[in-house]
Amino acid sequence: MNITVYLGANEGNDPLLKEAVRELGTWIGSSGNTLIYGGSKNGLMGEAAESVLDAGGRAIGVEPQIFIDQGFEYDRLTELIVTKDMTERKTKMIELGDAFIAFPGGTGTLEEIAEVMSKVSLKWLSAPCILYNLNGYYDSLKELLLHMQEKGLSSKERQQGIYFAKNLEEIKGIIQHENKR
């Protein structure tokens, strides 16, 4: 299975982020799955790819040419797909993914997972969309989605397939459950 993970090129200031992303990457690599991610060697992105590769897995990076020109690509990747821009990158990462995880990240992570959430809600994409809610990182987004339902602008049915997971065990359970459907 290809697991697309959205996460930042920064490390953040919480040491738990690095530990949790390495745990996620190790599981992806050791379970025979493939990581699809943004291709960078920097920050949490680099930690994810390195942990997948160190666990014997495959890591496929999808990186816009501008970041290649700036030297951000990770040179140990199983495969690097170079795109002309961010729009093409997002499309390719969705095309390749069988499951989608948003690790805590910045505005880029939010933009990318929002597109996946939209496609899942419209039933244009039949894959789990998981927000890794490490230490409550995505609590506000969870509240916003509930608020959308309360205001009649979305529904539980429309948000089916969008999950919030507190830890890796919950992520594994969601993916396992979705694979049985």
C-alpha positions in Angstrom: 0.0 0.0 0.0 1.2 3.5 -0.8 0.7 5.8 2.2 0.9 9.5 1.4 2.1 11.5 4.4 1.9 15.3 4.5 4.3 16.9 6.9 6.7 19.8 7.2 10.2 20.5 6.1 10.7 22.1 9.6 11.3 20.0 12.7 9.1 22.1 15.0 10.0 22.8 18.6 8.5 19.7 20.2 10.9 16.7 20.4 7.9 14.3 20.4 7.3 15.2 16.8 10.6 13.7 15.6 10.1 10.7 17.7 6.5 10.1 16.5 7.4 10.7 12.8 10.2 8.2 13.1 7.9 5.7 14.7 5.4 6.2 11.8 8.1 5.9 9.2 9.5 2.7 10.8 6.1 1.1 10.8 5.5 2.1 7.1 8.9 0.7 6.1 8.8 -2.5 8.2 5.2 -3.3 7.3 5.9 -3.5 3.5 4.1 -0.3 2.7 5.6 2.6 0.7 5.9 6.2 1.8 4.8 8.8 -0.7 5.8 12.3 0.6 7.1 15.7 -0.5 10.7 14.5 -1.3 12.7 16.9 1.0 15.6 15.9 3.2 14.8 18.7 5.6 12.9 18.6 8.9 10.2 16.1 9.6 10.1 15.1 5.9 13.7 13.9 6.0 13.0 12.1 9.3 10.1 10.3 7.8 11.9 9.2 4.7 15.1 8.2 6.6 13.1 6.0 9.1 11.2 4.3 6.3 14.4 3.5 4.4 16.2 2.4 7.5 13.4 0.0 8.2 13.9 -1.6 4.7 10.9 0.2 3.1 10.4 2.2 0.0 10.2 6.0 0.0 9.0 7.9 -3.1 9.4 11.7 -3.1 7.4 14.0 -5.2 9.1 17.4 -5.4 8.7 20.5 -7.5 11.6 21.5 -9.7 12.1 24.7 -7.7 13.0 22.7 -4.6 15.3 20.5 -6.6 17.1 23.6 -7.8 17.5 24.7 -4.2 19.0 21.3 -3.2 16.2 20.1 -0.9 15.7 16.6 -2.4 16.7 13.6 -0.3 19.3 11.6 -2.2 18.6 8.2 -0.7 15.0 7.9 -2.0 13.8 4.8 -3.8 12.3 7.1 -6.4 12.1 10.9 -6.9 9.3 12.3 -9.1 10.0 15.8 -10.2 7.0 18.1 -10.9 6.8 21.5 -12.5 5.0 23.1 -9.6 3.2 22.5 -6.3 -0.2 21.9 -8.0 1.3 19.1 -10.1 2.9 17.7 -6.9 -0.4 17.6 -5.0 -2.1 15.9 -7.9 0.7 13.3 -8.2 0.7 12.6 -4.4 -3.0 12.0 -4.4 -2.8 9.9 -7.5 -0.2 7.6 -5.9 -1.8 7.3 -2.5 -4.0 4.5 -1.1 -4.2 6.2 2.4 -3.4 9.7 3.5 -2.0 11.0 6.7 -1.5 14.6 7.8 1.2 14.7 10.4 1.3 17.9 12.4 2.7 20.5 10.0 2.3 24.1 8.8 0.2 25.8 6.2 1.5 23.6 3.3 0.4 20.5 5.2 -3.0 22.0 5.9 -3.5 22.9 2.2 -2.5 19.5 1.0 -4.7 17.5 3.4 -7.6 20.0 2.9 -7.7 18.9 -0.8 -7.7 15.3 0.2 -10.5 15.9 2.8 -12.6 17.7 0.0 -12.1 14.8 -2.4 -13.0 12.2 0.3 -16.2 14.2 1.2 -17.2 14.4 -2.4 -16.6 10.6 -2.8 -14.1 11.4 -5.6 -11.5 9.6 -3.5 -12.1 6.3 -1.7 -9.2 6.2 0.8 -8.8 7.0 4.5 -7.9 10.6 5.3 -6.2 10.6 8.7 -5.2 13.6 10.7 -2.5 12.5 13.1 -3.8 14.4 16.1 -0.7 14.1 18.2 -1.1 15.8 21.5 -4.3 17.4 20.3 -2.6 19.2 17.4 -5.7 19.0 15.1 -8.3 19.5 17.9 -9.3 22.9 16.4 -9.8 21.4 13.0 -11.9 18.6 14.4 -14.1 21.3 16.2 -14.4 23.2 12.9 -15.6 20.1 11.1 -18.2 19.6 13.8 -19.2 23.2 13.6 -19.7 22.8 9.8 -22.2 20.0 10.6 -24.0 22.0 13.2 -24.5 24.9 10.8 -25.8 22.6 8.1 -22.8 23.3 5.8 -21.5 19.7 5.9 -22.8 16.4 7.3 -21.5 13.3 9.1 -22.0 11.4 5.8 -20.0 14.0 3.9 -17.2 13.7 6.4 -17.2 9.9 6.4 -13.6 8.8 5.7 -12.0 11.7 7.6 -10.4 10.4 10.8 -8.5 11.9 13.7 -6.0 9.5 15.3 -4.1 10.2 18.6 -1.3 7.7 17.9 0.2 5.2 15.6 -2.0 2.3 16.9 -5.1 4.2 16.0 -3.7 5.0 12.5 -3.0 1.3 12.0 -6.5 0.4 13.1 -8.1 2.9 10.7 -6.1 1.7 7.8 -6.8 -2.0 8.6 -10.5 -1.3 9.0 -10.6 0.7 5.7 -8.8 -2.1 3.9 -11.5 -4.6 4.9 -14.2 -2.4 3.3 
